[in-house]
Amino acid sequence: MKRSRPSLARPTITALTLALTTFALGAGEATAETQVRVAMTAADIPDWTGAPDQGYEGFRFAGFTIYDSLVNWDLSSSEKAADITPGLAESWEIDPADHKRWIFKLRQGVKFHDGCDWNADAALWNFARIKDDKAPQHNVRHQTMQGWTISNVESMAKIDDYTISLTTKIVDSLIAYQLAGYFQISPCAMQAVNNNYDEFAKKPSGTGPYKFDKVVPRERLELVKNAEYWNPKRVPKHDRLVLLPMPEATTRAAALLAGQVDFVEAPSPDTIPRLKDAGMNIVLVPYPHNWDYQVRVDMPPFDDVRVRRAANYAINRAEMVEMLQGIAMEGYAKFIPSQTYYGNPVKYEYDPEKASALLEEAGCKPCQVTIAISTSGSGQMQPLPMNELVKEQLEAVGFEVQLDPIDWNALLGVYFGGAKAFPQYHGVNVSLSSIEPVQAIMKNSMTRYQPPNGLNWGFFSDPETDALGEAALNEFDAEKRLALIQKMHERLVDQAYEIFIAHDLNPRALSPKLKGFVQAQSWFQDLTPIEVVE
Amino acid sequence: MWLYVARRLFLTIPIGLGVTIICFALVYLAPGDPIQSLLPPDASEADKIAIKKAYGLDEPIPVQYVVWLGKALIGDLGKSIQTNRPVIDEVMRAFGNTITIAVISVVLAMGIALVLGIIAAIKVGSWADRLSTAIAVLGISVPTFWLGVVLVIVFSVNLGWLPATGMGEGGSEDFSFLEWESLQYAILPIIAMTLTPLGILMRTTRSTLAEILGQDFIQTLRAKGLSEWQIIVHAIWNGAPQILAMLGLQLGYLVGGSILVETIFTWPGTGFVLNTAILTRDIPLLQGTILVLAMAFVLINLIVDLLQTLVDPRIKRT
């Protein structure tokens, strides 16, 4: 009997100790949850169901976080411009017998967040979601927002469980670049809600490094770490990612200074010194962004290459960078120098005398031009003071510039509509990305992409450019293709098909407690390496 | 009285119609297209046509309006073009967020304005009057966006007393005025929103009371031996209809949401929603928000009218 008391007490104490330990551990885990709070420039949460809107910011925060594409972007370095890397496809190759047919080997052992298998059937299901308007999972919004990534894909077929073929409409050796952003969503999750996208939005499922946790529309999107992510190098080093729309730059800076957020997109130049003083890390890295003028070349005065070159020589880019307090770099070409496609283009160094002489030679002095500009907008930086400076510089050499400020939406209308629909304009100032060759230079310079077939706003048409573009699209040897793209870029710069002015340096401000962020030379960023150090 | 209320409520129908027709026409008169800011630059013509059809934007504008109106009459305000979420959910959430700070701001403004206005009216020309008038002028003149930024810099950034932005860790869904964790987020937006109505109401109160206090019946009341305090109560009661009218207008304006204040503080109210809807030409969201706000404005003014009758039976509402 005497021994019974301790024998009863021991398990009780053990249980109590265990319970307390468990509680303590649990409490420890709860308080130890690390989170990264990001202030986005968007005014609303980008679509999080696999068809992000709000430009590349949507792709950055609500696309590549929850979802993967067949092809992903390698965002691990800030030393060189980002390039593509295998994603849900491990490899791809062209069919030697048919240059419109690509074979994609899919990654095995990958599961969506809801446990659904990623395989060829899932790939085909996702293709129908965008392309087949009779499929139950088809969604017009997804078709519109994602369709451009597979616009050149005619059909997709299953070869085996982990191999598919893609047939393109035209031969396109660069198709993989466009697929980087074609997000794969879980067929099981969608079928579980009878293909109702509103319901899917309550519990979306992808394969990405973050899982959806909760959302308050217009206020916050919360994602949590996907510890089982297929790429162990990209399992997030923090537990939670909170995305907050904060369109006002001053508010974003104040929120960072007040400790309400940890990571701020695009702080305005005037807030950067204050943020630096407070110990925040300001990250500036070149990326494929262009702040330039697209000009109309099918009518005077920009139909004359001398006038286009004069405009390029007139730009004092150093002065522009100084005005922007160093958050931009001088822009002399479409690609940034760290992109392999850059080549060795002619450089229009600031030379007002030469610019003036070219205008004299072209017989266009004063050379009257009207440029449509926006008052704000995605990637437009600070359009009003920047355009005023450009106007001043152009007028100093003999141009007579009229700026027509319209709101961003209206400017997009002018840009999408093509120059002929807006005869009052000789140019537009729409900032564009130059991530990959098709989008960066082909679709805005080749004759076949003149509106309404593409974004060649100014109706640029040059047989040499067209020939180089076609040759590059038909070349499957990577080195030879690169040489062709470089030549095409050099040709376009030589022809001054745009007025090159500046490249944004993608400023971001980070709390000193965030470590490990590597800002890629890209519009997209990988937030997974960020550690929170209190 | 009830007939009057019914008639006023009935009048909301033509007001709502008028407001939405003007709004619809203005959106289309302005350059730009609702789907332009939604579409990626490389969207094909087929994709553009598909999305236009999905939102009914391929129909002639009058047809679009009639279709929208037909649905609105049965409570369906459609879906936002930008977010694809039901407009009614978007508007009501934003309206709820705005109305709380708007009501508090107006009540606060009215309270302070009454005190300052009375003091100024009693002591016209005194330092107290000059000080009150200065506060009123300040309230009317200081731009709210500037005040908002200054409040954030002083109280959030430099002193670290109050949060700079948002509605708290859980957002509007977990917000409660009864908990300090939430309430602290509302303080700076409320101060920024209070200042303008404070200035206007203070000026109205002062001028109304000063005028009444100079009238003959006030002398009569003094001759009858009423105390100064009783006389002031009489004056307030007499001036209440004018002050109430101004109060209703100010509340109406604030319910529409202060675009600037809500953007600075990222307060997800009607101003914030309207701003986005205008910039993106999100017609269903714009129409829905304006319709709800117009109805709210009419209702607030109806309530004010009825209150005026209560405080002054000479104003008959028949």
Interface residues (C-beta under 8 A of the other chain):
Chain A: A43 D44 D47 D53 G55 D133 V140 R141 Q143 T144 M145 G147 W148 S151 Y197 D198 V216 P217 R218 E219 R220 L244 P245 M246 P247 E248 T250 T251 A254 A255 L257 A258 G259 Q260 I406 D407 W408 N409 A410 L412 G413 Y415 F416 L432 Q439 K443 P452 L455
Chain B: A30 P31 G32 D33 Q36 S37 L38 L39 P40 P41 D42 A43 S44 E45 A46 D47 K48 A50 I51 K53 A54 Q82 T83 N84 R85 D89 E90 R93 A94 V149 V152 I153 S156 V157 G160 P163 A164 T165 G166 M167 G170 G171 S172 E173 T263 I264 F265 T266 P268 F272 V273 N275 T276 L279 T280 R281
